[in-house]
Amino acid sequence: MKKVALVFALAVLLPSLVLAWLAVRSLRDQQFLLERQQSLLCQRVTDALAQNISDHLAQWQQEFGAQVENLAGEKDAREVAAQFDNQIRSASPLVDVGFSVTLSGLTTCTITCPLPNAGPEAQRFLVDNGSFLGNEESAEVYWNFNNSKTALQSKVRGNDYSSLAQNTANNTQPQQQSGQKLDSSVPSSNNGDSWGLNNIFSKAKARSVNPQSQNYQPQAKQAADPQDANLSKVIPAEAEFRQLIGDGTDGMLGRYLQNKLKLMFWHRLDSDPNLIFGAQLNLNRLVNGLRDVVLPDSVLRDEICVAVLDDNARPVVISRTNFQAAWKRPFVATEIGEALPHWEIAAYLVNPARLTQLAHTTTLTLSLLIATLVLAIGIGGWLIVTDLNRQLALARQKTDFVSNVSHELKTPLTSIRMFSELLAEQRVADPAKQTSYLQIITAETARLTRLINNVLDFSRMERGEKKYNFRDADLINIVRETVETYRPHLENCGFELGFTSSVGALPIHADTDAIAQVIVNLISNAEKYSDGEKKILIEASRRDGPLPCAEVKILDHGPGVPRGSEEKIFEKFYRAHDCLSSGIQGSGLGLTLARQIARAHGGDVAYEPREGRGSCFALRLPLRNDPTPS
């Protein structure tokens, strides 16, 4: 049994406890996992919205190019260039100032529109951008050009940063690639990677927001790129206007003047490549045109608020009216890119505490589930071990039963054979001895019959085939007849058998043979366990109470039942004094059959200890006129 319990513990309980410990350890990361999952979902939303805004700006850029081509196609391109400011502002509500630049030679640019004597807005535009557009000075710009040739590139930290090859000695024109950040200060020499890395990060600007999602990045990734903690991925390019446009057909560029973003479109005419048309956009009108674009996914619409933040982390578009938050601390954020440099699409949790509550609820639920499973495994294991122990004990009892029955069958058979042989061979001439031998043979035959009947009845009861012939009877008469039948045998064995009754009759509805068998089994039990004073007393009476019943008590002067075995003695094959060497014979089925028969009649057999020494077994049956006890 100990080996079975040890194997079960090592095979089932120990792995279950290890798994439970690992599961409990993982519970500590539930909030982190939920927040990480939520951040990934929200990050997809902001990434998609940032891409939508970039796509809208690219679409407006294409529309601007189409408008320029339409205006130039109606009239002479040079005439359109002189009046382009008025014409483009009339054609497009997004334009604040329109400009045109004529290219001549390799480095010369002439601004043909707006003229210096134009309105205040045009004059301010010329003050801010005249030198840059005239190719007289370089400026820091954020650019995104289309239809351009390949530029020199240097890979820095996994990102492609373009570098201009400053080779003015052979008059080579600089070239650039679409969607890349241009920086003429990064050298193109083979040994310039380290210098270029430091230069680029020196130009990188810290983001105006600090997304909470950065806290969910793996520690290994954070440790690998300490300089990228919260730096913008949008890096300005420093170059002259002619260098920037190269031979591209159109593009966008942004500049920060007096800490205000100025966004410009430009387009090169197909019919006159030396004529560049451009426009400075009105950011307020542009932002108003993006309000229908900035809407979160329908699944997350009730959980998050999406906002477009400018470079100072001020909200310019909000998806939920009257929503307030710490704008510099969004849940997640995505930079829009070169189209709107240092502008962000940020997502904020409508109910920040809900995520923590959900994590706590999930943790509690999983904890209870783990505890329940571990408890179920423990209880199941205990039940299995208990049942296995019971089956092993039952197997031992069956083995003992076979030994006991074999011994008990052998004893009467030996006596019957010995005395029958003596009588058959006429070795005994004394009539008194002959009578005594015949009585012994009769008693041993009855004992053998009783044992066989007990085994057969038990087998029938186990299969549910035991049948009873119920009829009206008197319990006093059944007990008296049984006692008188059993009295000669007991008196020959030196027992004193007494029967008393406090009532004249006890009417019952029962199978008289089955009740007689119960009385015989109880008397036989008292006979086997009586040592010293061989005296058995049988009392019949009416037991009063909530449910009156007939009661028959068999009292002996034996050793009694050991403490703790009061109910076990009614189990099949169990014997309180189970030792062949003790001389106490039995199969362990007598009391089991007695209780089963009594309960089949609506009664019971119970054990009651006697004061001093001995046992008392009581048979209780319902009276005929009383309701049958449950």
N, C-alpha and C positions, 0 to 999 in steps of 0.2 A: 504493500500500500504506500509506503514512504517513497519507493522508487517511482510509482505511478504519479504521485503528487509532485515529485521533483521534476519528472519529465514534463508534466503538464505546465508547471511553473516556468520552466526554461523555454518550452515551445510556444506557449500562448501568453501567459501573464507578463513575462519579462519583455518580449517584443512589444506588447500592447502598452506597457508603461513607458518604454523608450519612445514609441510613436507619440504618446500623449505628451511626454516632456518636450519633444520637438514641436508639436503643435502649440503647446503653451508658449514656447519661445517665440514662435512666429506671430502669436497674438500681439506681442509688443509692437510689431511693425504694421498693425492693421491701419492705423491712422495715416502713417506714411504711405502705405500702398494705395489707400483710397484717395488721398490727396494727389499722389502721383498719377493715378488713373484719371482723376478729374482734370488735372493740369494738362494731360495729354489730349483729352477731349477738347478742352478749351483752346489749347494751342493750335489744334487743327482748325478751329473756327477762326482764330485771329490770323493764322497763316492764309486761310482762304480769303478772308476779307482784305488783307493786305494785297494779295494777288489781284483781287477784283478791282481795288482802287488803282493799282498799277495798270491793269488792263483798260480801265476807263480813261486814264490819262493818255495811254498809248492810242486809244481810239480817238480822243479829242485831238491828239497830235496829228493823226492821219487826216482828220476832218480839216484841221488847219492847213495842211499841205494841199488838200483838194481845193479849199477856198482860194489859196494863193494861185494855184494853177488856173482856176476859173477866172480870177481877176486879171491875171497876166494874159490869158487867152483872148480876152475881149479887146484889149488895147495893146499898144506897144509897151513892152516890159519896163523900159526906162521911164515912160510916163507914169506907169503904175507905181514904180518905186518912189517917185517924188510925192505922190499923194497917198502912199500906202497906209499911213497912220489913220487918216480919216476913214478910208475905205474899209480897213479890217475891223476898226471899232464899230462901224455900222453893221458889218456882216456878222460879227461874233460878240455876244454879250460878255464873254469871259475875258476879253482883251482890254487892258488898261492903256497900253501904248504899243503902237506898231512901229517897226523899224526896218530899214533896208540897208544893206552894206554891199558895196561894189569892190570886188577883188581885182587887184592889178599887180602883176609881178608875183614874186614868191612871198613877200612879207608885207605888202602895202594893202591896207583896207581903208575905204572911204565911206563914211556914213552919209547916205543920201537922204535919209528920213529917220526921224523928224528933223526939221530945220531948227537952228538955234532960236529963231524968233517965234517958235510955236508956243503953245499954252504952257501953263505952270507945270503940269504933269510931265509934258514932254521935256521941258527944260531940266526938271529934276532927274529925269531918266538919263539925259545926256551927261549931267554932272556925275552921276553914279557910274555910268557904263561907257561914257564916250572914249576914254583912254583904252579900256579893255576891248571894245568893239573895233576901235581904230587900230588895234594891234600894236599899241604903243607901250603897253605894260602887261605883265602876266597877272593872273588873279587865281584865287582858290575857288574852284567851282565843283559842283557835283553834276556829273554828266551821264547821259545815256543816249548813245547815237545808234542809228540804224544804217544798214547798207554800207558799211565801211569795211576797208580791208583789214587784214590781220595786223595787230600791233605786237610790239615786243612784250613778252610776259615774263614775270618771275613768280614762281610759286612760293608763297609765304604762308606757313602754318595751314596748309591745305586750301588756301584761297588764292585765286589768280589776280594779281595786281599788275597792271600794265605799266611799263616804263618807256618813256620816250628816248630814243637814241639821238642824242644831241651831236649830230655829225654835220655841222654847218660848213666844214671845210670842203666837202664834196657836194654841198647844196642838196643833200638828200631830204626829201619831205618826210616828216614824222607821220606815222600811221597809227591807228587805234582800232580796237575791236569792240563790237557791240556789247553793251552791258557790262563793261569792265571799268574799274576805277583807274584813272590816269594820273600818274605822278611823275613829272619830268625830273624830279630831284632824285629819283632812285636810279643809280647807275646801272648800265647794262653790261659791265665788265664781269668776267668770270669769277673774280674774287670779291664781288660787291654784295654777296648775299647777306652777310652779317650786318653790313652798314645799312642795306636796304631794309632789313627787318627792324632795326632800331629806328630808322627814319619813319617808317610807316606807322609804328606804334606811337611814335612821338606826335604824329598828326592825328591819331585816333582820339576821338572825343568820348568822354564818359556819357553813358546814356542818362537821360533826364529822369528815367524811371528805374525802379529796382524791383523787378518782378519777384513775387514770392516763389514762383516755380524754380528759381535758381537754388532754393534750399533743397529741392528734391533731386538735384543732379548727383550722380554717383561721385563719391569722394575721390576715386581714382581720376576721374575726368577733371574735377576741380583742381586737384593737385598737379595734373599734367599741364594745364594752361592757366597759371596764376595771373598772367597779365591780361587774360581775356575775361576777368571776373565779371565786369559789367561795362565793357567797352562797346561802342557802336561799331557795327560791321560796315557802315557807310563812311568811307574815307575820301576827303577832297583831293582833287587833282589840281596842281598848280602849273598853269601854262597860258600862253597867249591865245587869243581867239582863233587865229589862223591855224595854229597848231592843233587846237581842239577839233575844229570841224574837218580838217584834212580834206579828203575827197568824198565825205559822206553826203547823203542826199537830204536827210532831216534828222532831227534829234531834239532832246530836251536838256536843259542845263539850269542849275539853281545856284544862286549866290546868297550869302548872308551879308547884308549891308545894314549897318547900325542895328545888328542883332535881329534883323527882320529878313525873312526868307523872300527872295525874289525868284520867281519861276518863269522861264522863257522857253518858247518854242522857236525853232528855226527850220527853214526849208530852202533847198537849192533848186532853182528852176531847171527843168530838163532842157528847155530851149536856150537858156543862157546860164551856163554853170558858174559864171563869175558874178552872178547876182544872187545875193542871199537875202531872204525875207524872214523876219522874225517878229515876235510879239511877247510883251511882258504881260503875264496873266494877273487878273484880280483874284487874290486868294480867297476873299470872302465869298465871291460868287462861285468860285470853284468848289469850296467846301459845301456850299448850299446844294450844289449839284450832286454831292456824294451822300446826301442824307438817306436817299432811298437804297443806297448800296450797303450802308452800315446797319445791317440787321443780323442778329445771331441766328443760328440754326433753330428750327422750330422745336426740336427736342430739348434744347437748352435755353429756350427763350425765357422761361419762367425762373431759371436758376442763375443766369448771368446777365449783366449789363455790359454792352460793348460801347466803347468811346474812342473817338479819334483825338489824339493828344498832339499838340504842337511841340516844337522843340523845347519849350519851357514846361512841358507836362501840364498844360492847361487844356481842358476839354473844349473842343470846337464842334463836335458832333456827339450826341448821346442817344442811345437807342431807347432809353427809358426816361420819361419825363420826370423832372424833380428828383432825380437820383443823386445822392451825395456819397462821396467816398474819399479816402486818402488817395488822390489821383496819382501820386508818385509811388504808390505801393499797390499796383494791380496784382491780380492773381497770376495772370500770364500776359505777355505783351509781345508783339511782333513789329519790327521796324518795316515801314512801307518801302523804303529803299531810296535810290537816287532821285526818283521822281519827286518825293517830298522828304528830303534828307532830315534825319533825326526826328521825324514824326512817327508816331506809334499807333498801332491798333491795340488797345488794351481791353482786357476782360476782367470784370469785377464780380465777385460772388454777391448775389442779392442777399443771401442769408449766410454769412460766414460761419456762424455757429452750427449750422445744419450739418456741415461736413464732420465737425467734431462729434456732434450727437450721433450721426450715423456710424462713425467709427466706434464710439463707445457702445452703441447698440449692437453692432456687428461683433465687437469683442466679447460683449456679455453673452450674446447668442452662441457664439462659437465656444466660449468657455463652458457654458451650460451643456452644450452638445458634447464636448469632449468629456466633461465630468460624467454625463449620463452614459456615454459609451464605455468609459473606463469602469463605471459602477456596474453597468450591464455585463461587461466582460468578467469583472470580479465576482458578481453574483452568479453568473452562468458557470464560471469556473468552480465556484464553491458548490453549486448544485450538482455539477458533474462529478466532482470529487466525492460529495456526500452520497450521490446515487451509486457511484462506483464502490464506495466503502460498504453501502448497504447490499449491493449485489455480491460483493466478496463475502460479507458476513452471511448472506443468504446461501451462498455456495457452500460455505463451511457448515452451516446448519443442515443443509441437505446431505452433506457427507456424513455429519454426525447422525442424521436421521436414518440414513441407510445402515450405519453401524448399530444404532440403537434397535431398529426394527429387526435387523439380522440377529442381534443378541436376544431380543425378546421373543422372536419366533423360535430360536434354537432352544431356549429354556423349557417352554411347555412341551415342545416336540420331544425333547430328551426325556422328560418325565413321563409323557404318554407312552413312548416307546419302551422305556424301562419297565414300567408297571404292567403294561399290556403283555410284555414278553414273560414276566413272572407269572401272570395269571394264565397265559396260554400254555406255558410249559408245566403248569400245575405244581410249581415249586412251593406254593403257599397253601397249606392245608387248613390253617386257622380261619374260620368264617369271619371273625371280627377283622382280621387283617385284610381278607379279601374285600370286605365292605369298605374298609378305609382306603384301599388302593383304588377301588372303583370311584369313590368320591373324589380322590385326587385327580384321576383321569377326567372325571366330569368337570371339575373346577378348571383344570388346565385347558380342557377343550373350550369351555366358556371364555376363558381368558384369551385363547387364541382366536376365537370367533370375534370377540370384542375388538381385538387389535386389527383384524382384517377388515371388520366393518368400519372402524375409524378411518383406515386408509382409503377404503372404497368411498365412504361418504365424503371425505375430504376431496377426493378426485372428482366426484360428481359436483360438489359445490364449486370447485375451481372452474369447471366447464359450464356451470350454470344449469346442470341437468338434475339437480336434487328436487324431488317432488314430495309434497306433504299431503297427507290425507286428513284434512281438518274436520273435526266433529266436536260436539259438546261433550265435556267431560268434567270430572271432579279431580282437582289436583291432589287432594288428600288421598283419594283412592289410588291414584297413579304412584304417589310416593310410597304408600303403605305396601302395595304389591311389589314394588321394586325392592324395598327394604327386606321384605320377607323372602324374596327370591335370593337376595345376596347374603342374607344373614348366615346360613349354614357355612358358607365359605369363610366368612369373617370369623365366626366362632371357632372354626377348626384352626384358624391361624392365631387364635388367642385374643381376638378383639372383642370388645364389649360395644354393641351397637344399640343405641337408644333412639326412639322416635316419639316426639311429643307434638301436639297440635293445640293451639289456643282457640280454634274455631271448629265447627262441625263439618263444614264443607267450603271449598273454594272453587266455584264454577268458572271454567275457562273454555275457550274454543281453540282446540289445538290438535296436533297429531300426537296421540298418546305414545306411540312407539318412539318418536323422536324425543319427547319430553322424558320418557323413561331412560333413553340413552344418555341424556344430559345428566340425570340423577346418578346413573351408573358411573359415568366418567368422573363426576365430582366425588363419589364415594371411593372409587378406585384411586383417585388422586390423594384423598385423605389417607387411604390405606398405605400407599407407597411412601408417603412422607411422614408417617407417624412412627416415632421412635420413642423408646422409654415407655410412657403410659399409653397402652393401646386401647384408646377409648374414642369412639366417634359418636357424635350426637347430631341428630337431625331434628330441626324445628320447622314447623309450618305455621304460618300466621297471615293475617291480613294487614297490610301496610297502609296506613292512612296518610293522607296528605292532599296536595292539589289534585293528584291523579292516583286514587287508591288502586292497589294491585295486590296480587297474591305473591307471597314470598316464602321460599324454602331455603333454610340455612343449613349448611353442612360444616360442622365445627370439629377440629381435630386438635391434638396436642403435639404436633410436630414442630420442626424448627422455624416454621414461618417462611415468608417470602423476604429475600434480602431487600433492603431499602434501595429504591431506584428501579426495581424490577416489577413494581405493582402492575404496570400495563404491559410490559414486555412479555410477561408469562402468557399472555393471550395471543402473542404472535406465533405464526406457524413455525414449527421446528425449534422454537426457543425453549430451553430448559434452564431454570434458575440453578439447579444442582446437576449440571450436565457432566457427569463423570461415571464412566462404566465401572471404575474401580470402587466407587462408593456403594455399589450393589443396588442402587435405585434404578429400577427399570422404567422404560417409557419411550414414547416416540416423539413427544413434543407436539402432539396433535389433539390431545384430549380436551384441554381448555379452549383451544381454538375452535373445535367443533361445537363445544358446549355454548360458547358465546354466539357463534354463527346461527345455530339452531334457535337460541333464545331470541335473537334479534329478528330472525325470520318470523317469529310469532309475535313481534311487537314488544318484546321484553328485552332483558339483558342479564348477563352474569357479571357480578362484580366481586372484587376481593376486599375484605375488611380485616385489618389486623386485630388480634385478640390481646387483651391485657395479659401480661405475663409471658405466655408461650402458646404457640399454635396459630392456626389460620382459620378464617371464616370465609366461605364462598357462598354468595347469596344468588339464588335464581329468582328473578322477578318476572311475572307474567301479568298481562292485563286481565282483569275480571271480565266475565262475559257481558255483564250489563253496563260496564264502564267504557268510555271511549278509548280506543287503542292509542297508547302513547306513541309519539313520533320518534 
